[in-house]
Amino acid sequence: MESKPPVILSGTAKDAKHAPPLGLVDIGESQRAYIFRVSLPGVCKPQCNVRLDIRVDGRVEIKGLIQDSEFINNHVTNKYKPKVQQLAPSGNFHVSFNLPGRVDPRLVSPTFRSSGILEVMVMKHTVPYNQPNNSGTPVPASV
């Protein structure tokens, strides 16, 4: 007798062999800013205390907590044992990476999507117009 697989997928779900891993990163660049997207499946903004730190040198750190779902907490009276686990387990997480260049961490626009994707735009670091370069003449800021 042939046993059925524990999970059956169809349509576009069939093309994705596993759930997206926590911490996949896309980084893009425009003339004035960097934009990055980070996959955080299982992370929900208010309950998970997600913290985003961006440093001038372009270092990005994202910390937070993945909690058990409300469904599990509200519907399971005994501690359950997962038969299949492809999603990230509950607990603390930390994702860090470097952007390609320096940034201004004061000019950040984060958006946390309900799909579990954190999208962030951060402006590139610019040299103020009145700061001299090595030759002593002012250098215009990037536009």
C-alpha positions in Angstrom: 0.0 0.0 0.0 1.4 3.4 -1.0 1.2 6.1 1.6 0.1 9.6 0.7 2.5 12.5 1.3 1.7 14.6 4.5 1.3 17.8 2.4 -0.3 18.1 -1.0 0.4 21.1 -3.1 -1.2 22.3 -6.4 -1.0 25.3 -8.7 1.8 27.8 -7.9 2.2 26.3 -4.5 3.4 23.1 -6.2 6.3 25.0 -7.8 7.6 26.2 -4.5 9.2 23.1 -2.9 9.4 24.6 0.6 8.1 27.6 2.5 10.4 30.6 2.2 13.2 30.5 4.6 13.6 33.3 7.2 16.0 35.9 6.2 16.1 35.8 2.4 17.2 39.2 1.2 16.8 41.2 -2.0 18.8 44.5 -2.3 18.2 47.1 -5.0 19.8 50.5 -5.7 18.7 53.8 -7.2 20.8 57.0 -7.6 19.7 58.2 -4.2 18.7 55.2 -2.1 19.0 51.5 -1.4 15.9 49.4 -1.1 15.9 45.9 0.5 13.3 43.3 1.1 13.7 40.6 3.8 11.6 37.5 4.0 10.3 37.0 7.6 7.6 34.3 7.4 5.8 33.7 10.7 6.7 37.1 12.0 3.8 39.4 12.9 4.7 43.0 13.6 3.0 43.9 16.8 3.6 40.7 18.8 7.1 39.9 17.6 9.0 43.1 18.7 10.8 43.4 15.4 13.7 45.8 15.7 15.5 47.3 12.6 18.9 48.9 13.1 20.8 50.5 10.2 24.2 52.0 10.7 26.0 54.6 8.6 28.4 52.1 7.2 25.4 50.2 5.6 25.2 47.4 8.2 21.6 46.2 8.7 20.4 44.2 11.7 16.9 42.8 12.1 16.0 41.1 15.4 12.7 39.8 16.6 10.6 36.9 17.9 8.6 34.3 16.1 5.7 33.2 18.4 3.4 30.2 18.1 0.3 31.1 16.2 -2.9 32.1 18.0 -4.5 29.2 16.3 -2.2 26.7 18.0 -2.3 28.6 21.3 -6.2 28.8 21.3 -7.0 25.3 19.9 -4.5 22.9 21.2 -4.8 21.9 24.9 -1.9 19.6 25.0 1.6 20.3 23.7 1.6 19.2 20.1 4.5 17.5 18.3 4.9 18.6 14.7 4.8 15.8 12.1 6.1 18.0 9.3 7.9 21.3 10.0 9.0 23.5 7.1 8.3 26.9 8.7 10.7 28.5 11.1 10.2 27.4 14.7 9.1 29.8 17.3 11.9 31.7 19.1 14.3 34.7 18.6 15.8 35.5 15.3 18.5 37.7 14.0 19.3 38.7 10.4 22.2 40.9 9.4 23.8 41.9 6.2 25.6 44.8 4.5 24.3 47.3 2.0 26.6 48.2 -0.9 27.5 51.6 0.5 27.1 54.2 3.3 23.6 55.4 4.2 21.9 58.0 6.3 20.1 56.0 9.0 17.9 59.0 9.9 16.2 58.7 6.4 14.6 55.3 6.5 11.2 54.2 5.3 10.3 50.7 6.5 7.1 48.8 5.6 6.1 45.5 7.1 3.8 43.6 4.7 1.2 41.2 5.9 2.8 38.6 3.6 5.8 38.5 6.0 8.1 40.7 3.8 9.9 43.7 5.4 10.5 46.3 2.7 12.9 49.2 3.6 14.1 52.2 1.7 17.1 54.0 3.1 18.7 57.1 1.6 22.4 56.9 0.6 24.9 59.0 2.6 25.7 62.3 0.9 28.6 64.6 1.4 27.3 68.1 2.4 28.0 70.8 -0.1 30.1 72.9 2.3 32.6 70.1 3.2 35.9 70.5 1.4 37.4 67.6 -0.5 41.2 66.8 -0.5 41.9 69.8 -2.7 40.1 72.2 -0.3 37.2 73.0 -2.6 33.6 72.2 -1.7 32.1 69.1 -3.2 28.4 69.2 -4.2 26.1 66.7 -2.5 24.8 63.8 -4.6 21.4 64.4 -6.2 
